[in-house]
Amino acid sequence: MTETAELPYCYPPHPNPRKPSFVLPAGTVDTHFHIFGPPEIFPWAPADNRVYTPPAAPLSHYHQLMEHLGISRGVVIQPMAHGYDNSVTLDAIAGSNGRLMGVAKVDDTFSDKKIDELHLGGIRGVRFNMIPESGGTGNLRLIERTVEKIKERDWSLTIHTKPEQLVKNADWLAQIQVTTIIDHYARVDYADGLQQKAFQTLLRLLKDYEHIWAKLSCVERCSALGPPYEDAKEFAHAMVDLTPNKLLWGTDWPHSQRYNLGDQCDTGELVDIIPNLIPDQSTQHLILVKNPLKLFDFCT
């Protein structure tokens, strides 16, 4: 049995992110962020079911961040630290005045009734972590059974994977029958170049399969250079030039699983690099505002 004290503690998010010089277009949707706790209200999942202990990152802090960065709407992604108890995500949606929707963590034990309850609470998708060292699953049948439950509700499936899993499961991903979003550039290492097999696999999936989408997010994890993440540009351009109508953007706030002093990124800086990733203003509006509305029916 894993003791809580044995799990690494993450550093909290940057306490003073800069005010971006880039002005986000009105209606911008941050399609990837998490709410953590506070744990006295929303306890962490049992230690055996997670690999880290996060800092508290409550809804009130994210609301401040939205105003500071100029974000209009957001999609709360249920974090592993809270397991299958989606209460923290549902609470964030309920307290957002229609500005937030969510993606839940579920498995095939969730009944149709429970799925319907999540839908009424503003959930419009499920996410699976497929990275073994992060407590992810390689159980494709489990994911398929879950897809069967969500496809009639017009939900999306989000996949968090690393390069080796993306390549291994590419043919399987191609036959999924719901919109499937690949997180964070499939966590490729930019130092391995545009021609690396995993990134070329991601491009092929985007090009050849209408249901495959991807997020322009988490460049700070992929970058070999660090801020201002100049090595992200060519990877983003390859995706934007190929299928701009199937891309989303997200902050990944509060940037969990940072364990060392200096690892934490500045979310304001992540906003300021958007023009480098998406140079054209009309394409910025497409990716930041219009594309998310195809998947998430916000109330405002």
Steps between C-alpha positions, in 0.01 A plus 500: 500500500635842401516753780410860419837615633676285237341687211689800362349842563460731202603861504206743486430703186698815426383751763524807279452422129569796280225697330524389136570757233303286255128571533297182468198530268164543670349160572833317541459154656772342713420138418738343751543589865447328835352592837669342803310499829515669735553158658300576814195529272598271212742236637775349289447148369654224712878493472494162325304659214724794418869572451533851646348741749409832341480843659156645554394686185139599567238641267534850642865508392412390147231768475767759585728350236226522238461871562875559508566319172181597316348151478122499446413133551665179608481121503583341836689172458445261793846438650642165600556631852122491559449165330149403390329738742415778257352723770778758476443541126121510529526760776723718282250485214209579732682801641601650165183678384505299179862576414635151568429149378684180581665174404460218754704204613286186478528128445253237385350465847318829445134427428299675231323685779830626638614607153172689458558673834844607383348633178248708694791635704676632189730209412552452126785252481722246671877486524732202526863516601693231311843575653600208725740690725225754573250238606344474154329206340584286200161326517358580157187293561418713804520813289291341225227406748496856629480636144190288445335681791590852389463492123122547500541803729733669250788515746866503404784274610828659611821296499813591696782297352872505445666439164552125533136438593376721216698304243399166651130589512466706181291244312277455803451877534406518132196280552353674808143611429493831687698823472840415649732774624874436538641708784821701508654412160500137624779617734763481225846633573560795268871419505423187295386712205200518271577169332486293818261209459254604770448850365463375144247248634306782665497698175383195307216437743392865480512499122338164429231469769228757550441403862860557613565842656797634698591766754766766467590481867780414738780635281704552816513122554598429140755776455872431516582872508272639770335842487411660265468150346625585153520130414120471533440715194573252222297225669199726545527629143503146362172429678338839432585486130354149476172503693428834671131404531584214740734668746441633850710705742542466876714630785529174701485718815604439779777304326514203733781249544769766532727373774808724485562864578480699178296243306176695524409697187342845463150462356509858373803409293307207350237748381763731353643226277165439327579734206819300441303176494201636305612808303181570305229691691208323336656163584556616858127572523419160349715304744446708812130580463312311229643148515422443870135591439470199269562272801377701800157666511565779747205675663650847448 
